[in-house]
């Protein structure tokens, strides 16, 4: 993808000296405009109600020879909610552990070994990073079906479907 960033107006050179450094002119840019024509940005959008109710198979058929598959709005919102939960819960746990370890050390209640905060940070933040993938895979990709609370069944089904699509292409 080729992208060209150009200033909308030419830069303005202020020749009056600043009070901090009187010998150098200052360069100010006004607004920058990104000029790109990436694939998929100029296509007409279908109505949001059609996308919410369309099954994934219909969306794939309607895509034609376009490589981008459209995700229904309902499924997208479910994915975002799950990703936020599976990223936010481990990250909040990790931050809470760090705070508890800090308080324990400041109050001289327990001399926390240095490896313990490193280990808890590694585990909780690592789980948070994996939460992006699991949040996406654990979502039901069918707009009409909500899926289970933790999404184990959906993750197993979507994992197989994802690799099947990779082998087909």
FENHULIN-V909969 format. One record per residue. N is the residue number from 1. RES is the residue in one letter. SS is DSSP state (alpha for helix, beta for strand, coil for the rest). PSI is psi as a letter, one per 20 degrees, with the letter a starting at -180 (* if undefined). BURIAL is b if it has 24 or more other C-alpha atoms within 12 Angstrom, else e. Layout:
# FENHULIN-V909969
<<N,RES,SS,PSI,BURIAL> <N,RES,SS,PSI,BURIAL>>
This chain:
# FENHULIN-V909969
<<1,X,coil,p,e> <2,X,coil,p,e> <3,X,beta,p,e> <4,X,beta,p,e> <5,X,beta,p,e> <6,X,beta,q,e> <7,X,beta,q,e> <8,X,coil,h,e> <9,X,coil,q,e> <10,X,coil,q,e> <11,X,coil,q,e> <12,X,beta,p,e> <13,X,beta,p,e> <14,X,beta,o,e> <15,X,coil,i,e> <16,X,coil,p,e> <17,X,coil,q,e> <18,X,coil,q,e> <19,X,coil,h,e> <20,X,coil,h,e> <21,X,coil,n,e> <22,X,coil,i,e> <23,X,coil,i,e> <24,X,coil,p,e> <25,X,coil,q,e> <26,X,beta,p,e> <27,X,beta,p,e> <28,X,beta,p,e> <29,X,coil,q,e> <30,X,coil,e,e> <31,X,coil,q,e> <32,X,beta,q,e> <33,X,beta,p,e> <34,X,beta,p,e> <35,X,beta,o,e> <36,X,beta,q,e> <37,X,coil,m,e> <38,X,coil,q,e> <39,X,coil,p,e> <40,X,coil,i,e> <41,X,coil,h,e> <42,X,coil,j,e> <43,X,coil,q,e> <44,X,coil,q,e> <45,X,coil,q,e> <46,X,coil,r,e> <47,X,coil,q,e> <48,X,alpha,h,e> <49,X,alpha,h,e> <50,X,alpha,g,e> <51,X,alpha,h,b> <52,X,alpha,h,b> <53,X,alpha,i,e> <54,X,coil,p,b> <55,X,coil,q,b> <56,X,alpha,h,b> <57,X,alpha,h,e> <58,X,alpha,g,e> <59,X,alpha,g,b> <60,X,alpha,g,e> <61,X,alpha,h,e> <62,X,alpha,i,e> <63,X,coil,h,e> <64,X,coil,c,e> <65,X,coil,j,e> <66,X,coil,p,e> <67,X,coil,h,e> <68,X,coil,p,e> <69,X,coil,p,e> <70,X,coil,p,b> <71,X,coil,p,b> <72,X,coil,q,b> <73,X,alpha,g,b> <74,X,alpha,g,b> <75,X,alpha,g,b> <76,X,alpha,g,b> <77,X,alpha,h,e> <78,X,alpha,g,b> <79,X,alpha,g,b> <80,X,alpha,g,b> <81,X,alpha,g,e> <82,X,alpha,g,b> <83,X,alpha,g,b> <84,X,alpha,h,b> <85,X,alpha,g,b> <86,X,alpha,i,b> <87,X,alpha,g,b> <88,X,alpha,h,b> <89,X,alpha,g,b> <90,X,alpha,h,b> <91,X,alpha,g,b> <92,X,alpha,h,e> <93,X,alpha,g,b> <94,X,alpha,g,b> <95,X,alpha,h,e> <96,X,alpha,g,e> <97,X,alpha,g,b> <98,X,alpha,h,b> <99,X,alpha,g,e> <100,X,alpha,g,e> <101,X,alpha,h,b> <102,X,alpha,g,e> <103,X,alpha,g,e> <104,X,alpha,h,e> <105,X,alpha,g,e> <106,X,alpha,h,e> <107,X,coil,j,e> <108,X,coil,k,e> <109,X,coil,h,e> <110,X,coil,p,e> <111,X,coil,n,e> <112,X,coil,p,e> <113,X,coil,q,e> <114,X,alpha,h,e> <115,X,alpha,h,e> <116,X,alpha,g,e> <117,X,alpha,h,b> <118,X,alpha,g,e> <119,X,alpha,g,e> <120,X,alpha,h,b> <121,X,alpha,g,b> <122,X,alpha,g,e> <123,X,alpha,g,e> <124,X,alpha,g,b> <125,X,alpha,h,b> <126,X,alpha,g,e> <127,X,alpha,h,b> <128,X,alpha,g,b> <129,X,alpha,h,e> <130,X,alpha,i,b> <131,X,alpha,h,b> <132,X,alpha,g,b> <133,X,alpha,g,b> <134,X,alpha,h,b> <135,X,alpha,h,b> <136,X,alpha,g,b> <137,X,alpha,h,b> <138,X,coil,i,b> <139,X,coil,p,b> <140,X,coil,p,b> <141,X,coil,i,b> <142,X,coil,p,b> <143,X,coil,h,b> <144,X,coil,i,e> <145,X,coil,p,e> <146,X,coil,h,e> <147,X,coil,r,b> <148,X,coil,r,e> <149,X,coil,g,e> <150,X,coil,h,e> <151,X,coil,k,b> <152,X,alpha,g,e> <153,X,alpha,g,e> <154,X,alpha,h,b> <155,X,alpha,g,b> <156,X,alpha,g,e> <157,X,alpha,g,e> <158,X,alpha,h,b> <159,X,alpha,g,e> <160,X,alpha,g,e> <161,X,alpha,h,e> <162,X,alpha,g,e> <163,X,alpha,h,e> <164,X,alpha,g,e> <165,X,alpha,h,e> <166,X,alpha,h,e> <167,X,alpha,h,e> <168,X,alpha,h,e> <169,X,coil,*,e>>
